[in-house]
Amino acid sequence: MNRPTALPQLHYTSAAPGPDGSGFRFTAVSETVPANLLREIEQLVGYEPPPDAPSRPSRAELNSFPVAFTHSTLSDGSRLLCHSVYTGADYSGRYGNFHAHVVWLPNGSAVPGGLLPVELWRSPSWSAATPESGRPDPLPELLPGRSLDRNRLTAFAVAQSDRLPAFLADVRALFLTSDAPQLIVAEPEPHDIMQWVALASAALPRELAARLTFTSYTRRPLQATQQIVGIRPEAGAGQLGGSDHRYRVHDADSTTGTTTGEHLWAAVAARVWASGLPHLFAAVQALPAERAAEGPFDPARLAAIATAECVALDSAGRAAAARWAHRNGRGREADFWGPLLITIAQGGGGRTPAEWLALAPLADQLAHVTGHPALATLKDDLRTALADVEGYPLDLVLALLDLADTLSVATTEALPVLAERATAALLTKHGPPGTVALRPQGTASAPIDAPTEDPAAITAALGRYPSVRTAVLATLDRAAETGDPTALAAVVRAALPDADLTPTPHLRLGAVHWRDSDDPVQVFHALIAEAGPEHRGRPTILRTAYRLVWRERPLTPAHARLLVNQLPPDWLDPSGIEEHATRAALTAAMSDPDAPQLAADLLYYAIRPLEPRTRSALSLLALTGRIADGTAAPGFTEQTVILCRTADPVEETIAERAGTVIAERLLASQPPQGELEHLARSGQPTLLTAYQNVAASDTIRDRLRVSPQYLATCFIHWNSGRSLNPSWEKTRTMLLTDVLRPIVRRLPPEAVAQIVSELERPGGRWAVDFQEWNRPGRIARIGGRLLGRKATDPTGHGTTPPGEERRR
């Protein structure tokens, strides 16, 4: 049986004079230790007591001095384990002595027994004195210490939970970058320093933990070469200047120096330690890494195995676990896969966008966590996220929709927001300049902000998500209600050529290809039919069809009459067609033959009470039609005057039309009785002006020239009612002087005689007055004025003898 080879050892202390001199020197060295390393080793085994330590300690006080336990790497790659303790006085009685017991591990050698260097803290194998023989006692193995057990380390990790993630992140950096800063850890006791080292060693892969160098205590951290350097608090950041990039100081108050940043692996590792499950660090090596670049510090697989053990991680940790589970989890045993999914679903704290993105590919697996409260928690979190997706990136919103579809969670609140943004992206790519979508119904109509999403990605997403596709079409359809249906339908054809437009009637109308027609009313009805029977009576459909047909042309009274008479009355007002038809009637040209009847139709079919002025204007317009065709009831002139007053300000064309038709009726060969008196009494300027203009027209002048009977009638009318109204007095005098007199003067004598004969028929003095009025000279001119005072007029207000007028 072969005995284990003895470990190479060294002892160093202040010794009495001997062959190698006196003072501090190596007092025992194994033969296998190369002599050329002794000076380098000597630089690593020194010890200085704390500055506040007693200068002449008692035996009891010696136990309070810190122990310096060091693991170092030498220049040739070999390693050194050193246990240094303060021993008080040396052989000469001078204080300041210490003893260092050193184990040298040649390059490539491991600690016997497979132990890690940190496990030799407080090992019973360490000696505090040089062997009396002057040679190291044979040491085939090192016994582990017992003070760094799992329970104590877990309690320490919990107590240092605020410092642990940053510390582990810096430990990670030690093995990833060649210029990583040293870690200076300040604690009152070396044992606490070694607990930090133990936490780091357990979290590291075993081959890295075996290489981790450290010292539990030094008074001069700037001269230390180890990766983790333990100091007392009073020797902390003050010595290092607080911002030296070569160091990272971890103490109870702060972490100073160059910041390497907290890494996800470190955060998860800290949670694992706080849960008292350090064995997971070793177990994680059996799992495939998510990212090779992370090497042994891949956070995803550590997060996955921790989550499978029900360790509560933050959102970033859960996201990493979900990503790993999606790529590597299938085929895992149930006792691993089930708890992992439950813990992910359970969550804890706010879920970040990164976590939702990681959960989406696991939707099918998460849906099978049935019967566990974690699924209900996940659904509640998902509803909260869906209720506030404004500003979320597109991939996140789509991930939420994936989860919602699989987990049967309503997406009512999220779809409109996504549809808006998708619509804006489509319009940016396919729409004409200036085309925008409107916000959903019930919100302010405002252009959507310029999207940042890739339109191609939007189009692809619409193919993958039917609910989003439907919402986008609905948003475009709402935009078509007030926008350009044709342009928006073109956007749909370009982006979604196979889209079914059956549920979107406005887009369907915009997509209809119809040729320009001379009969726009026929096209209008064809469009309504295209919308489908379920939409025929909808006001918005009627408005869209109207805009498509009459966008570039005015609605004429003739077309308006067809719409008013062909559409159900209860469609007219809600759709706005009644308003368009009313405008067509009120703004129609004076000569338009359909305007009066359109006004009558509007008054007849109106369901909602019209505004009083509008009703009066339409009533006036309708009355002009009845006056013109002779169906107006007696008193139409007085009714016209009243309507002009209530419709004030009456449209100019309607006022002119009313005055013209009344004038034409009163200047007819057989005018209605009493209407001229109403006109004369009213003094209405527009009506009197129209009457004067018609009476002075060429048509009336020609009739006066050829008809003695008509001229006699006009003579009687224009010599009547002087006292009724000053405006009428001016009108009739002008007509007698400027219209009638020039015509009579140019008539032959036989025609004048025939006029006199016609004036003798009604009786009275009309013939005599005419002859007197027609006499040349001053008397005739005076007579023209006086004749206006004769009272035998067609209005039936009695007579006044001419002689009486003269006497007055």
C-alpha positions in Angstrom: 0.0 0.0 0.0 1.4 3.3 -1.1 1.5 6.1 1.4 0.3 9.6 0.3 3.2 11.9 -0.7 3.9 14.5 2.0 2.9 18.1 1.0 5.8 20.6 0.6 5.8 22.9 3.5 7.5 26.0 4.9 7.6 27.7 8.3 8.5 31.3 8.7 9.1 33.3 12.0 11.7 35.3 13.9 14.2 32.8 15.2 17.4 32.7 17.2 20.8 32.8 15.4 21.6 29.7 13.5 23.2 28.6 10.2 20.7 30.7 8.3 21.1 33.8 10.4 18.8 35.3 13.0 15.5 37.3 12.9 12.7 36.6 10.5 13.6 33.7 8.3 12.4 30.4 7.1 12.8 28.0 9.9 11.8 24.8 8.2 11.5 24.1 4.4 10.7 20.9 2.6 13.3 19.8 0.2 10.9 19.8 -2.7 10.4 23.6 -2.5 12.6 25.3 -5.1 15.1 27.6 -3.6 14.5 30.2 -6.3 10.9 30.7 -5.0 11.8 31.4 -1.4 12.3 35.2 -1.8 8.9 35.5 -3.7 7.3 33.4 -1.0 8.8 35.5 1.7 7.0 38.6 0.2 3.6 36.8 0.6 3.8 35.4 4.1 4.5 38.6 6.1 2.2 39.8 8.8 1.6 43.1 10.5 -0.8 43.5 13.4 -3.6 46.0 13.3 -2.4 49.5 14.3 -4.8 49.6 17.3 -3.7 46.2 18.6 -2.0 46.1 22.1 1.8 46.5 21.8 2.5 44.0 24.5 -0.4 41.6 24.4 -1.1 39.0 27.1 -1.5 35.4 26.1 -5.3 35.8 26.2 -5.1 38.9 24.0 -3.1 37.1 21.4 -6.3 35.2 20.5 -7.9 38.5 19.4 -5.4 39.2 16.7 -6.6 38.6 13.2 -5.5 35.4 11.4 -4.1 35.9 7.9 -5.1 33.0 5.8 -3.9 33.4 2.2 -4.2 31.6 -1.1 -1.8 33.1 -3.6 -0.4 32.3 -7.1 3.4 32.4 -7.7 5.1 33.6 -10.8 5.7 30.1 -12.0 2.1 29.2 -11.8 2.4 27.2 -8.5 0.2 28.2 -5.6 0.7 28.9 -2.0 -1.5 28.3 1.1 -0.4 30.3 4.1 -1.7 30.5 7.6 -0.1 33.4 9.6 -0.8 34.2 13.3 0.6 36.7 15.6 2.8 35.2 18.4 3.8 38.2 20.4 7.5 38.3 21.6 10.2 36.5 19.7 13.2 34.6 21.0 14.8 37.9 22.2 11.7 39.1 24.0 10.9 41.7 21.4 7.2 42.0 20.4 6.0 41.8 16.8 6.7 38.2 16.0 4.4 36.0 14.0 4.5 32.5 12.6 3.5 31.5 9.1 2.8 27.9 8.1 2.9 27.5 4.3 1.9 24.7 2.0 3.3 24.9 -1.5 1.3 23.4 -4.3 3.4 22.8 -7.4 2.0 24.0 -10.7 -0.9 21.7 -11.7 -1.3 20.3 -8.2 -4.6 20.4 -6.4 -5.3 20.5 -2.7 -5.3 16.9 -1.5 -8.7 15.4 -0.9 -10.3 17.6 -3.6 -10.8 20.4 -1.1 -11.1 24.0 -2.1 -8.6 26.5 -0.6 -11.4 28.2 1.3 -12.3 25.0 3.0 -9.0 25.0 4.8 -9.9 28.1 6.9 -9.4 27.1 10.5 -8.1 23.7 9.5 -6.6 21.7 12.4 -3.7 21.0 10.1 -2.2 24.4 10.5 0.7 24.8 13.0 1.5 27.9 15.0 5.1 27.0 15.7 8.1 25.6 13.9 8.8 21.9 14.4 11.5 21.3 16.9 13.3 19.1 14.5 13.8 22.0 12.1 12.2 20.0 9.4 8.4 20.1 8.5 6.5 17.3 9.9 5.1 15.0 7.3 1.7 16.3 6.1 0.1 13.9 3.6 -3.2 15.8 3.7 -5.0 18.9 5.0 -8.0 18.5 7.1 -11.0 20.8 6.3 -12.2 23.4 8.8 -15.7 23.2 10.2 -16.7 26.8 10.7 -18.0 27.5 7.1 -21.0 25.2 7.1 -24.1 25.8 4.8 -26.4 27.1 7.5 -24.0 29.7 8.8 -23.2 30.8 5.2 -26.9 31.1 4.4 -27.5 33.2 7.4 -24.6 35.4 6.4 -25.8 35.7 2.8 -29.3 36.8 4.0 -27.7 39.4 6.3 -25.6 40.7 3.5 -28.3 40.5 0.8 -27.9 44.1 -0.2 -24.1 43.8 -0.8 -24.0 40.2 -2.2 -25.1 40.8 -5.8 -22.5 43.5 -6.5 -19.8 41.4 -4.8 -20.6 38.3 -6.9 -20.7 40.5 -10.0 -17.2 41.6 -9.2 -16.1 38.1 -8.6 -17.4 37.1 -12.0 -15.4 39.9 -13.6 -12.2 38.5 -12.0 -12.4 35.5 -14.4 -13.7 37.3 -17.5 -11.3 40.2 -17.9 -7.6 40.4 -17.5 -7.6 43.8 -16.0 -10.5 43.3 -13.5 -10.0 45.3 -10.3 -9.0 43.6 -7.1 -11.8 43.2 -4.5 -11.1 44.9 -1.2 -13.5 43.6 1.4 -13.7 45.3 4.7 -15.0 43.4 7.8 -14.1 43.5 11.5 -13.2 39.8 11.6 -11.2 37.6 9.2 -13.9 35.0 9.6 -16.4 37.3 7.9 -13.9 37.9 5.1 -13.7 34.1 4.7 -17.4 33.9 4.6 -17.4 36.2 1.6 -14.8 34.1 0.0 -16.8 31.0 0.8 -20.0 32.5 -0.8 -18.0 33.3 -3.9 -16.3 29.9 -4.1 -19.5 28.0 -3.8 -21.1 30.1 -6.6 -18.1 29.5 -8.9 -17.5 26.4 -10.9 -15.2 24.2 -8.9 -12.2 24.7 -11.2 -12.5 28.5 -10.9 -13.0 28.3 -7.1 -9.8 26.3 -6.8 -8.0 29.2 -8.6 -9.6 32.0 -6.6 -6.8 33.8 -4.6 -7.6 35.6 -1.4 -6.3 36.7 2.0 -8.4 37.0 5.1 -6.3 39.9 6.5 -3.7 42.4 5.5 -2.7 45.7 6.8 -1.4 46.9 3.5 -4.1 46.2 0.8 -2.2 48.2 -1.9 0.6 45.7 -1.7 -1.6 42.6 -1.8 -1.6 40.5 -5.0 -4.6 38.3 -4.3 -8.0 38.7 -6.1 -9.9 39.1 -2.8 -8.2 41.1 -0.1 -9.6 41.2 3.4 -9.0 44.3 5.5 -10.4 45.8 8.7 -13.0 48.6 8.2 -10.6 51.3 9.4 -8.2 50.4 6.6 -10.8 50.6 3.9 -11.7 53.2 1.3 -9.7 55.9 2.9 -6.4 54.3 1.9 -7.6 53.6 -1.7 -8.8 57.1 -2.5 -12.3 55.8 -3.2 -12.0 56.1 -7.0 -8.9 54.1 -8.0 -9.9 52.0 -11.0 -7.6 49.1 -9.8 -9.8 48.3 -6.8 -13.4 47.7 -5.8 -14.0 48.2 -2.1 -16.9 46.4 -0.5 -17.7 47.5 2.9 -20.8 47.9 5.1 -21.5 51.4 3.9 -20.8 51.5 0.2 -19.2 50.0 -2.9 -16.5 52.3 -4.3 -14.0 52.3 -7.1 -14.6 51.3 -10.7 -18.1 49.9 -11.1 -18.4 46.7 -13.1 -22.1 46.7 -12.6 -24.4 44.1 -11.2 -24.8 41.1 -13.5 -27.9 38.9 -13.8 -25.9 35.9 -12.9 -24.7 37.6 -9.7 -28.3 38.6 -8.8 -29.6 35.1 -9.3 -26.6 33.6 -7.4 -27.4 35.9 -4.5 -31.0 34.7 -4.4 -29.8 31.1 -4.5 -27.6 31.7 -1.5 -30.4 33.5 0.3 -32.6 30.5 -0.2 -30.0 28.2 1.4 -29.5 26.1 -1.8 -25.8 26.4 -2.6 -25.8 22.8 -4.0 -27.6 24.3 -7.1 -24.3 25.9 -8.1 -22.8 22.5 -8.7 -25.9 21.0 -10.2 -26.2 23.8 -12.8 -23.1 22.5 -14.5 -25.1 19.6 -15.8 -27.5 21.9 -17.7 -26.7 23.2 -21.2 -25.7 26.9 -21.3 -27.9 29.3 -23.1 -25.1 31.5 -24.3 -21.6 30.1 -24.8 -20.1 33.6 -24.5 -21.2 33.7 -20.8 -19.1 30.6 -20.1 -19.6 29.3 -16.6 -21.5 32.5 -15.7 -24.6 31.9 -17.9 -27.4 33.4 -15.9 -30.2 31.6 -17.8 -29.4 28.0 -16.7 -28.7 29.1 -13.1 -32.0 30.9 -13.2 -33.7 27.9 -14.6 -32.5 25.5 -12.0 -33.2 28.0 -9.2 -36.7 28.5 -10.5 -37.2 24.7 -10.7 -36.3 24.7 -7.0 -38.9 27.4 -6.4 -36.4 30.1 -5.7 -38.2 33.5 -5.9 -36.3 35.5 -8.5 -36.9 39.0 -9.8 -38.4 39.7 -13.2 -35.0 39.6 -15.0 -34.2 36.2 -13.4 -37.6 34.8 -14.3 -37.2 36.1 -17.9 -33.8 34.3 -18.1 -35.3 31.1 -16.7 -38.2 31.3 -19.2 -35.7 31.8 -22.1 -33.7 28.8 -21.0 -36.9 26.7 -20.5 -38.1 27.5 -24.0 -34.8 26.4 -25.7 -33.8 23.6 -23.4 -36.6 22.5 -21.2 -38.5 20.1 -23.3 -38.0 16.5 -22.3 -37.0 17.4 -18.8 -38.3 15.3 -16.0 -41.7 16.3 -14.5 -40.3 17.2 -11.1 -38.0 19.8 -12.8 -40.4 21.1 -15.5 -43.5 21.4 -13.4 -42.1 23.5 -10.5 -40.2 25.7 -13.0 -43.4 26.6 -14.9 -45.3 27.2 -11.7 -42.7 29.5 -10.3 -42.5 31.4 -13.5 -46.2 31.8 -13.6 -46.4 32.8 -10.0 -44.0 35.7 -10.6 -43.5 38.2 -7.8 -43.0 41.9 -8.2 -43.6 43.8 -11.4 -43.0 41.9 -14.6 -40.8 43.8 -17.0 -41.1 43.9 -20.8 -38.2 41.4 -21.1 -40.0 38.9 -18.9 -43.2 39.1 -21.0 -41.2 38.6 -24.2 -39.6 35.5 -22.6 -43.0 34.2 -21.5 -44.7 34.4 -24.8 -42.9 31.3 -26.4 -43.9 29.3 -23.3 -47.6 30.1 -23.6 -48.6 26.6 -24.5 -46.7 25.1 -21.5 -47.9 27.8 -19.1 -51.5 27.1 -20.1 -51.2 23.6 -18.7 -50.4 24.8 -15.2 -54.1 24.2 -14.5 -55.5 23.9 -11.1 -52.7 25.9 -9.6 -53.1 29.5 -8.2 -50.0 30.5 -10.1 -52.0 30.5 -13.4 -54.6 32.8 -12.1 -51.8 35.2 -10.9 -50.2 35.1 -14.3 -53.6 35.9 -16.0 -54.1 38.8 -13.6 -50.6 40.2 -14.4 -51.3 39.8 -18.1 -54.6 41.8 -17.8 -52.8 44.6 -16.0 -50.1 44.7 -18.7 -52.7 44.6 -21.5 -54.5 47.6 -20.0 -51.5 49.8 -20.4 -49.7 49.0 -23.7 -49.5 52.6 -24.8 -45.9 53.2 -25.8 -44.9 49.5 -25.6 -42.7 48.3 -28.5 -44.5 46.3 -31.1 -42.8 43.0 -30.3 -43.8 43.3 -26.7 -47.5 44.0 -27.5 -47.5 41.0 -29.9 -46.0 38.8 -27.2 -48.8 39.9 -24.8 -51.3 39.0 -27.4 -49.8 35.6 -27.9 -50.1 34.9 -24.2 -53.6 36.3 -24.0 -54.8 34.1 -26.9 -53.3 31.0 -25.4 -54.4 31.7 -21.9 -57.9 32.9 -22.9 -57.4 36.4 -21.5 -59.5 39.2 -23.1 -57.5 41.7 -25.2 -60.2 44.4 -25.5 -58.2 47.2 -24.1 -54.9 46.4 -25.9 -56.3 45.9 -29.4 -57.4 49.5 -30.2 -53.9 50.8 -29.2 -52.1 48.3 -31.3 -54.5 48.8 -34.2 -53.9 52.5 -34.1 -50.1 52.1 -34.3 -50.4 49.3 -37.0 -52.8 51.5 -39.0 -50.4 54.5 -38.8 -47.5 52.3 -40.0 -49.6 51.0 -42.9 -50.6 54.5 -43.9 -47.0 55.6 -43.7 -46.0 53.0 -46.2 -49.1 52.7 -48.4 -51.3 55.7 -47.9 -51.3 58.9 -49.9 -49.7 62.0 -48.4 -51.8 63.5 -45.6 -53.8 60.4 -45.0 -54.1 59.6 -41.3 -56.2 57.2 -39.2 -58.4 58.5 -36.5 -58.3 57.5 -32.9 -60.9 54.9 -31.7 -64.5 55.9 -31.4 -65.1 57.8 -28.2 -61.7 59.5 -28.1 -60.6 62.8 -29.6 -60.2 62.7 -33.4 -56.5 63.4 -33.8 -53.8 62.1 -36.1 -51.8 59.2 -34.7 -48.2 60.0 -33.8 -45.7 59.0 -36.4 -45.0 55.3 -35.9 -41.6 53.8 -35.2 -42.5 50.3 -36.2 -41.3 48.7 -39.4 -44.3 48.6 -41.7 -43.1 45.3 -43.1 -43.1 43.9 -39.6 -46.6 45.2 -39.1 -47.8 43.5 -42.2 -46.2 40.2 -41.1 -47.8 40.6 -37.7 -51.2 41.1 -39.2 -50.9 37.8 -41.0 -50.0 36.0 -37.7 -52.5 37.6 -35.4 -56.1 37.5 -36.7 -57.4 39.6 -33.8 -54.9 42.3 -34.6 -55.8 42.1 -38.3 -59.5 42.5 -37.4 -58.8 45.4 -35.2 -56.7 47.2 -37.8 -59.4 46.8 -40.4 -61.9 48.1 -37.9 -59.7 51.1 -37.3 -59.3 51.8 -41.0 -63.1 51.4 -41.4 -63.7 54.0 -38.7 -61.2 56.3 -40.4 -63.1 55.8 -43.6 -66.3 57.1 -41.9 -64.9 60.7 -42.0 -61.8 60.3 -44.2 -61.3 59.1 -47.7 -62.8 55.6 -48.1 -61.2 55.1 -51.6 -57.7 56.0 -50.4 -58.0 53.8 -47.3 -59.4 50.9 -49.3 -56.3 51.2 -51.5 -54.1 50.9 -48.4 -55.9 47.7 -47.4 -55.5 46.3 -50.9 -51.8 47.1 -50.9 -51.1 45.7 -47.4 -53.7 43.0 -47.0 -54.7 42.0 -50.5 -56.7 39.0 -49.2 -58.6 40.9 -46.5 -62.3 40.2 -46.2 -64.1 43.5 -46.2 -67.5 42.1 -45.3 -67.4 43.4 -41.7 -66.0 46.8 -42.8 -68.7 48.4 -45.0 -67.0 51.8 -45.3 -63.9 50.2 -46.8 -66.0 48.0 -49.0 -67.7 51.1 -50.4 -64.3 52.7 -51.0 -63.1 49.6 -52.8 -66.1 49.5 -55.3 -65.0 50.4 -58.8 -67.8 52.3 -60.4 -67.7 54.5 -63.5 -68.7 58.1 -63.5 -72.4 58.2 -64.3 -74.8 60.9 -65.4 -77.2 59.6 -62.8 -75.4 60.0 -59.4 -78.6 59.0 -57.5 -78.5 55.6 -59.2 -74.8 55.2 -58.2 -75.7 56.3 -54.6 -78.3 53.5 -54.4 -75.9 51.0 -55.9 -73.3 51.8 -53.2 -75.9 51.5 -50.4 -76.8 48.1 -51.8 -73.1 47.1 -51.9 -72.8 47.8 -48.1 -75.2 44.9 -47.5 -78.7 44.8 -46.1 -77.5 44.9 -42.5 -75.9 48.3 -43.1 -78.4 50.0 -45.5 -80.0 52.3 -43.0 -76.9 53.2 -41.0 -76.4 56.9 -41.0 -72.6 56.5 -41.4 -73.0 54.3 -44.4 -75.4 56.8 -46.0 -72.9 59.6 -45.3 -70.0 57.6 -46.8 -72.0 56.8 -49.9 -73.0 60.4 -50.3 -69.4 61.6 -50.0 -68.2 59.1 -52.6 -70.8 60.2 -55.1 -71.0 64.0 -54.5 -67.5 64.7 -53.4 -66.6 66.7 -56.5 -70.1 67.9 -57.6 -72.8 69.9 -55.9 -76.1 68.3 -55.0 -78.7 69.8 -57.4 -82.4 70.3 -56.3 -83.4 67.7 -58.9 -81.1 65.0 -57.4 -82.0 66.1 -53.9 -85.7 65.7 -54.7 -85.0 62.1 -55.8 -83.1 61.3 -52.6 -85.7 62.9 -50.3 -88.5 61.0 -52.0 -86.8 57.7 -52.4 -85.2 57.3 -49.0 -87.2 56.5 -45.8 -87.9 59.7 -43.9 -86.1 58.4 -40.8 -82.9 58.1 -42.8 -82.7 61.7 -44.0 -81.8 63.6 -40.8 -79.4 61.2 -39.1 -77.4 60.7 -42.3 -77.1 64.4 -43.0 -78.8 64.0 -46.4 -81.6 66.3 -45.2 -79.1 68.9 -44.4 -77.5 68.6 -47.9 -80.9 68.7 -49.6 -81.9 71.8 -47.5 -78.7 73.5 -48.5 -79.4 72.6 -52.2 -82.8 74.2 -51.9 -81.8 77.3 -50.2 -78.9 78.0 -52.5 -80.5 77.0 -55.7 -80.5 79.4 -58.6 -83.6 81.6 -58.9 -84.5 79.9 -62.2 -84.1 76.3 -60.9 -87.6 74.7 -61.5 -87.1 72.0 -58.9 -86.2 74.2 -55.9 -89.8 75.1 -54.8 -91.0 71.5 -54.9 -87.8 70.3 -53.1 -88.6 72.8 -50.4 -92.2 71.5 -50.2 -90.8 67.9 -50.0 -88.4 68.7 -47.2 -91.2 70.4 -45.2 -93.4 67.3 -45.7 -90.9 64.6 -44.8 -89.1 66.4 -42.0 -89.3 64.3 -38.8 -87.2 66.5 -36.6 -88.5 70.1 -36.1 -86.6 72.5 -38.4 -84.9 75.6 -37.2 -87.5 78.4 -37.4 -85.6 80.6 -39.9 -84.9 77.6 -42.1 -88.5 76.5 -42.0 -89.7 80.0 -43.0 -87.2 80.1 -45.9 -88.3 76.7 -47.1 -91.9 77.7 -46.7 -91.3 80.8 -48.7 -89.5 78.9 -51.5 -92.4 76.3 -51.6 -94.9 79.2 -51.8 -93.2 80.7 -54.8 -93.8 77.5 -56.6 -97.5 77.5 -55.9 -97.7 81.2 -56.8 -96.0 80.5 -60.1 -98.3 77.7 -61.1 -101.4 79.5 -59.9 -102.3 77.1 -57.0 -101.5 79.5 -54.2 -104.5 80.4 -52.1 -105.7 84.1 -52.0 -103.6 86.2 -49.7 -100.3 84.8 -51.0 -98.8 88.2 -51.2 -99.5 88.9 -47.5 -98.2 85.4 -46.6 -95.0 86.1 -48.6 -94.4 89.3 -46.7 -94.8 87.5 -43.4 -92.4 84.7 -44.4 -89.8 87.2 -45.6 -90.0 88.8 -42.1 -89.6 85.5 -40.2 -86.9 84.1 -42.6 -84.8 87.3 -42.2 -82.1 87.3 -43.4 -83.8 85.5 -46.3 -81.6 84.1 -49.1 -81.2 86.6 -51.9 -82.2 84.2 -54.6 -85.4 83.2 -52.7 -86.3 86.8 -52.1 -85.8 87.6 -55.7 -87.8 84.5 -56.8 -90.7 85.5 -54.5 -90.8 89.1 -55.7 -90.6 88.0 -59.4 -93.4 85.4 -59.2 -95.6 87.7 -57.3 -94.9 90.5 -59.8 -95.6 88.2 -62.7 -98.9 87.1 -61.2 -99.9 90.8 -60.4 -98.9 91.9 -63.9 -100.9 89.2 -65.6 -103.7 90.0 -68.0 -106.2 88.9 -65.3 -104.4 89.5 -61.9 -105.9 88.0 -58.7 -108.1 90.4 -56.8 -106.7 92.1 -53.7 -103.1 91.0 -54.0 -101.8 94.4 -55.4 -103.3 96.1 -52.3 -101.3 93.7 -50.0 -98.2 94.5 -52.0 -98.8 98.2 -51.8 -99.5 98.2 -48.1 -96.5 96.0 -47.2 -93.9 98.5 -48.6 -91.6 95.4 -48.7 -88.5 96.7 -50.6 -87.5 93.4 -52.3 -91.1 92.7 -53.5 -91.6 96.3 -54.7 -88.3 96.3 -56.5 -89.1 93.0 -58.2 -92.5 94.3 -59.2 -91.0 97.5 -60.6 -88.3 95.5 -62.5 -90.8 93.1 -64.0 -93.2 96.0 -64.9 -90.3 97.8 -66.6 -89.2 94.7 -68.5 -89.3 94.4 -72.2 -91.9 91.7 -72.0 -94.4 94.0 -70.2 -93.5 96.9 -72.4 -94.2 94.8 -75.5 -97.5 93.7 -74.1 -98.4 97.3 -73.2 -97.7 98.4 -76.8 -99.9 95.8 -78.5 -102.8 95.4 -75.9 -105.0 98.5 -75.2 -106.9 96.4 -72.7 -103.7 95.4 -70.8 -102.5 99.0 -70.9 -105.8 100.3 -69.5 -105.6 97.7 -66.7 -102.0 98.8 -65.8 -103.1 102.5 -65.9 -105.9 101.8 -63.4 -103.5 99.7 -61.1 -100.7 102.3 -61.2 -103.1 105.1 -60.3 -104.4 103.3 -57.2 -103.5 103.2 -53.5 -101.4 106.4 -53.2 -102.1 106.7 -49.5 -101.3 103.0 -48.7 -97.4 103.3 -48.4 -94.8 105.9 -49.4 -92.7 103.1 -51.1 -95.6 102.1 -53.2 -96.2 105.8 -54.1 -92.7 106.1 -55.5 -93.0 102.8 -57.4 -96.3 103.5 -59.1 -95.2 107.1 -60.0 -92.0 105.8 -61.6 -94.0 103.2 -63.6 -96.5 105.9 -64.8 -93.8 108.3 -65.8 -91.0 106.1 -67.1 -92.8 103.1 -68.4 -96.4 103.9 -69.4 -96.1 107.5 -70.6 -93.4 106.9 -73.3 -95.4 104.0 -74.7 -98.7 105.9 -74.8 -97.0 109.0 -76.5 -95.8 106.8 -79.3 -99.2 105.0 -80.0 -101.3 106.1 -83.0 -104.5 108.0 -82.3 -106.7 105.0 -83.1 -104.8 102.9 -80.4 -105.2 105.8 -77.8 -108.9 105.9 -78.7 -109.2 102.2 -78.1 -107.5 102.6 -74.7 -110.1 105.3 -73.8 -112.8 102.9 -74.8 -111.4 100.2 -72.5 -111.2 102.6 -69.6 -114.9 103.5 -70.1 -116.0 99.9 -69.4 -115.5 99.9 -65.6 -117.3 103.2 -65.3 -116.3 106.3 -63.4 -113.8 108.8 -64.6 -110.9 106.5 -65.7 -111.3 107.5 -69.4 -111.5 111.2 -68.6 -108.5 111.0 -66.3 -106.5 109.1 -68.8 -107.2 111.8 -71.4 -106.3 114.5 -69.0 -103.1 112.6 -68.0 -102.2 112.1 -71.6 -102.7 115.8 -72.6 -99.3 117.4 -73.4 -97.9 120.3 -71.4 -97.9 121.4 -67.7 -101.5 120.4 -67.1 -100.8 116.9 -68.2 -97.8 116.6 -65.9 -99.8 117.9 -63.0 -102.6 115.6 -63.9 -100.1 112.7 -63.8 -99.5 113.4 -60.2 -103.2 114.2 -59.4 -104.5 111.1 -61.0 -102.8 109.1 -58.3 -105.3 110.5 -55.9 -108.4 109.2 -57.6 -110.2 106.7 -55.4 -112.0 104.6 -58.0 -109.4 101.8 -57.7 -109.5 98.0 -58.1 -108.8 97.6 -54.4 -112.4 98.6 -53.6 -111.7 101.5 -51.2 -114.3 104.0 -52.6 -114.0 107.1 -54.8 -112.9 110.7 -54.5 -114.1 113.2 -57.1 -111.3 114.8 -59.1 -112.7 118.2 -58.4 -112.3 117.6 -54.7 -108.7 116.8 -55.2 -108.2 120.0 -57.1 -109.9 122.1 -54.4 -107.6 120.6 -51.8 
